[in-house]
Amino acid sequence: MSRTPAALNEAVSAQMQRMPRERTKPEMLLRRELHRRGMRFRVNYGRLPGRPDIVFTRVKLGIFVDGCFWHVCPSHSTMPKNNAEWWRAKLSRNVERDREKDELLISCGWRVLHVWEHEDTHAAADRIEALYLSLRHAFFAPPEGLS
């Protein structure tokens, strides 16, 4: 497994360390909307691989709210021109790590959903709510012939 390269510039390294890993604006907007809809969840759930941003434990659904730059959004991500090789390796490792986290969660019986920071909050909440309701129905439906 490759490691993320060290930053060549101390200023870049310091700036990256200041970037919030949780409670970002897109995450908070989505959490607020889900809560407004009556959906209850755990946040930054450390008991799971990858520490999903939003977790519905009863239906085994983990949500990641991904930033377009850091997770290489196909619609909005741009590669910095300065130190391009270093950034390419760094961002590629982020994408690889995302896949590894997804695979670990799926192997534990969880569903995983990613929401991009640029997505409309209400549309993202609609997707999450629809998946949550279908999983809840599947988890809690009475066995065939008993309803």
Secondary structure, DSSP 8 states (H G I E B T S, - for coil): -------SSHHHHHHHHHS-SSS-HHHHHHHHHHHHTT---EES-TTSTT--SEEEGGGTEEEEEE-TTTTT-TTT----STTHHHHHHHHHHHHHHHHHHHHHHHHTT-EEEEEETTS-HHHHHHHHHHHHHHHHHHHHS--TT--
